[in-house]
Amino acid sequence: MAPAGKLSGFRREGSDWFCNGGLPSDITVSIDDITFHLHKFPLVSKCGKIARALEEFKNTDKKTLTMVLEEFPGGPDTFLVAAKFCYGSRVELTAKNVILVHCAAEYLEMTDEFGEGNLLSKSESFFHKNTLRKWKDCILALQSSESVLPRAEKLHLVGKCLNALSMMVCTDPSLFGWPMMMYGSFQSPGGSILWNGINTGARIRSSESDWWFEDISYLSVSLFERLIRTMQARGIRPENLAGAIMYYSRKHLPGLGRWHGGQGGKTRTVASFSLTPATIDQRVLVESIEKLLPDKKGKSYCRFLLGLLRVALILNASQTCKDSLERRIGMQLELATLDSLLIPTYSDSDALYNTDCIEQIVHYFISTESNLTAFSPSSHDLQASASASPSYESTRKVAKLIDSYIAEIASDVNLKPEKIRRLAEALPESSRLLHDGLYRALDIYFKAHPWLSDREKEELCNIIDYQKLSIHACAHASQNDRLPLRVVLQVLFFEQLHLRTALAGCLNALDGEIAPAAAPVPITALGDMAGEIVERDGWVTVVRENQVLKVDMDRMSSRVGELEEEFSKIKQEMKTVTKSHSSRNSPRLVVKKIGCKLVPRPSDAQPESLNRIGSTPRVSIERGRHSHKSKLSESFT
């Protein structure tokens, strides 16, 4: 038998591999329908597994040993590398095959017991000294380990790659010269990367950037999930992890980018050029991504969650996944926008929008105590808020948002009245200062559903508190033909209250008196009072009272105009009197008025006559003011 080092190589003929040694084969190895015709001595000297099989074969009468290696790591290609190593041929280890070769060497038991510097120790040394020190090699090694993942996990190869990647992400590159080793060994004074002394123009990116998002997006879902959890244990900032998760999701869920805005021009890194995209099961991806999401809040993050919920509904993800997404959205619902809440119905329902989902989100907002903290303010990608909004303000924002949502979906002809009622009543009564938004939504709904009966309309209108309608909303509702008659009567009653309040305020302002604040009338009492008026006098009386109040307001406004004209005439008379007496004042009188004392002269006028002359305009002015005030009080009385 020829020595192992003298062989010239291997050749393939169809599904068979032969050694070019010139000697007949005495052992055949079959792996996945591929047969290797080899020799015992080179294999036995390196492989413990084949050596044990040969010992058992000696007790048989067969001349050729035939072995079938089931589930061989890496398949026939990896076994060919191991066979070449046994024959002394040159074997090239790379980041793409080092894990496969290491697993195959462990399978064949190619330890140093069967020869110093055996394949197992060589592949392990290459893995630690070369692969784990370079970012792109770790990514390539992880991606190539998919076919042998259980065995690679057992040998701790995957865990070491994940730890190395996590440390590279959270480590300042300037401390250890990384990632310059990916590109070259030198750096220019300006900070650019040098390759063989040539300035490449590329710059080293800091650990705070998102340069690594693209590379890890080529990993499978299971490896990506493990990498994110490893980074969490390393203390990577939540906003960076959330950014990586959002990037990964948008890349493998094409519909998600539409609801989260543009992805931005991401440049592919060095590692990305040698990677192939992973095959992703989108439903498994959605369910896995939901478990990785951090418990944080932010505007863009909330929009991303709503987009992910859309995809989960389209892919029919598990109910646990959908419930968790709804809970996460509900805990930061005040940051949502109207367009992101318009989730279409993907089931057999006739309605255009999925109102059940939004109703559940609102229930989570009310019932769940939100203890979420915002992302760091320095995170530009997530548009984080500096501090969480108070509960009072959040409830107000959500109430306005839901009212706008109801108004937006109200034009759907297939929308049932109970859907609107349940959405409106999902929030507490104290969440709305005004019910104008609810009235607007119901008006749109009645316009799109003219076939509704008055009873159905009245039941829907019961969600409106007429006392919380503004004057403009009351004026519009009192002339709205789409509202039932009973509702119009109640609106007219409360419009009277508004007019009386406005009239009383006008009178108090003109009298210059501050009216004591009246005790607020309970809402239930006002509603009962409105019902009594409607039952007793009918709607005609209410309309007449409104007209009388309006006439009184017109009269009062005209009277105020007359008083203003009279007051302007009095001012003109005062100016005329002042000018006529100013010419009679001597310089000494002027000096005396400003507080100076002059030496008296015989030619000066007597003080009594001077004082009498000087005081006459003042007395006339004061009398004019007093008489004007008495006239005003008499007229208002």
ABEGO torsion letter per residue (X at the ends): XBBAAABAEBBBBEABBBBAAGBBBABBBBBGGBBBBBBAAAAAAABAAAAAAAAAAAABABABBBBBBBGBBGEAAAAAAAAAAAAGBBBBBBAAAAAAAAAAAAAAGBBAAAEBGBAAAAAAAAAAAAAAABAAAAAAAAAAAAAAAAAAAAAGAAAAAAAAAAAAAABBAAAAGOAAAAAEABBBAAGBBBBGGBBAGBBBBBAABAAAAAAAAABBAAAAAAAAAAAAAAGBBAAAAAAAAAAAAAAABAAAAAAAEBAEBBBBBAAAAABBBBBBBAAAAAAAAAAABBBBBBAAAAAAAAAAAAAAAAAGBBAAAAAAAAAAAAAAAAABBAAAABBBBABABABABBAAAAAAAAAAAAABBBABBBBBAABAAAGBBABBBBAAAAAAAAAAAAAAAAAAAAABAABBAAAAAAAAAABBAAABABAAAAAAAAAAAAAABAABBAAAAAAAAAABBAAABBAAAAAAAAABAABBAAAAAAAAAAAAAAAAAAAAAAAAAAAGBBBBBBBBBBAAAAAAAAAAAAAAAEAAAAAAAAAAAAAAAAAAAAAAAAAAAAAAAAAAAAAAAAAAAAAABBAAAAAAAAGBBBBBBAABBBAAAAAAAAAAAAAAAAAAAAAAAAAAAAAAX
